[in-house]
Amino acid sequence: MTSGQIVNWTFFVGYSIAMVGIGYLGMRRTKTAEDFSIASKTFGNSIQMPLFIASFLSAASLIGFSGVAYNSGWSFLILYPAGFSVGWLMIQLMGAKFRTVPSWQTTSAMFADRFYSRFMRGWMATFYSIWMFLYVVIGLMGVSVIISSFLGVENKAAFLIVGVVFLAYTSMGGMFAVAWTNVVQFALLAAGIVIAAVFGIYKAGGLGELFNKLGAISSEDAPAGALTDLTMNGAYSWTYISGTAIGLACSIVIGTYYHRMFFAAKDERTARSFIGLSAPILLVLYLGIALIGWSARAVLPDEVGQQGAFAGLVGTMPVVLGAFVLIAVAAAVMSSMDNQLLAAGAMVSEDIFHKLMKPEASDHTVGRVARWATLILGLGAIGVALLDLALIIEFYNFFTIVSATTAFVPLVMGLYWKRTTREAGIAGSLFGFAGGLLWYFFGPESIPATIAIMPVQAIVMYLVSRATHNPPKAVIEAFFPQTPPARAAS
Amino acid sequence: MGPGLPEITALVVIALICLIAFADAVRNLIKYDDELQAPIPVAEATELSPEVVK
């Protein structure tokens, strides 16, 4: 083991002990099923903002997106941050809608109540649980490469080390542990991004020099000037760019681990402000990620490639700084996976077990099922990640596409058009899923499924709503109150 | 060879979208603060009936 790896291990062990310790504190605070799932609605902005930012920035953001910036230059900005910013704005404006029913703990409960349908509860809980499970598997697979090289262990050992740490604190302390660890993880990953970006600029000889070098790069995939051009000199069509941005924006609006934050907020004031307050911070961090990728392209040899951009740049840093950035990567991956795993565990326990299978179950039983479901799903994710199947990546890509086509239009129409009926919700989500499936296998890659499927899906839902009976009065009164909710509550 | 006007414009537009989200958040913070600090009617504050207060 090299001296650098000893420093990395020291940082990593210290970080892991701190996270598991916070998980233990979370366990002591957790008494009920609602505590475990959404911390019984106790979080203000000081928790909600770091929770949202740390959950949003995953290993894919740090390693994957810096690689995209390395490969795509300035077009990275309109491929990713543009779509994200639209998504943040949309979900910020929708904040009040996610607080319609105070007892909501899961996204599937929201669908079940709005479409007054047990089918929607079961379908959405199953769909979202599988999606979140795949997210965790992919998160583990994605981060293992960099963690294994920095700690000097095999890939599979890296899965186990990262998996055991995040699973321990998540299954022990539920939402309290996830939120408290996310506050620490936010500080670590934000500092890591800033350090790596500043180091990259320094290595390139300053910001102006960095852009000059980037513009002068001429390679097989990028002729001179392409990396400082928005479309890479036309390599990306505007259909592709806008479709990607729309898909990303929609995926934020339907993100069940973001909905949970609205459910966990202590009041309307918090629920309607934490996303917007976080947006500028997130944008700055994404610019940092772009700078990491751009500077890696400008200063590292071509052989490094997109996949090795982040690790390559970090590898040139002084040992202690590199170790700190490694901890930022660990923080980024764990802060996303813990929330995703908890979301899946909450849907299995609350929607599938409690609401559909055992309505008479006590709160204590539901809480135990939530903890066990989280643990078993997490162990399953580690097991599947260890198999390292290419098929899993295919499944993940598939779910990423069909998630937006399945849930976005039903969610938005359900929350904003009172005439949307149960039948329309069911037909719309099944149509979107089937359409996404067909597009994934047979559609042209140049046209994203979101652009092709969602307009037709909206028309289908409109026609089915018109052809079926109005939603029950109680549903309309709950979701479309005559007076603003804040006034009605006072 | 650095970024030109379209690239800078794209960055400004993205920043503006984030600022709109930020402004909406701040507007909500102020709105809910105002509601919390709104003066309580005298009758309610003293727990006396309106007739008694008059």
Interface residues (C-beta under 8 A of the other chain):
Chain A: W74 L77 I78 P81 A82 S85 V86 W88 L89 Q92 L93 G95 G208 F211 N212 L214 G215 A216 A224 G225 T228 D229 L230 D267 E268 R269 R272 S273 F274 I275 G276 L277 A279 P280 L282 L283 A486 S490
Chain B: M1 G2 P3 G4 P6 E7 A10 L11 V13 I14 A15 I17 C18 L19 I20 A21 F22 A23 D24 A25 V26 N28 L29 Y32 D33 E35
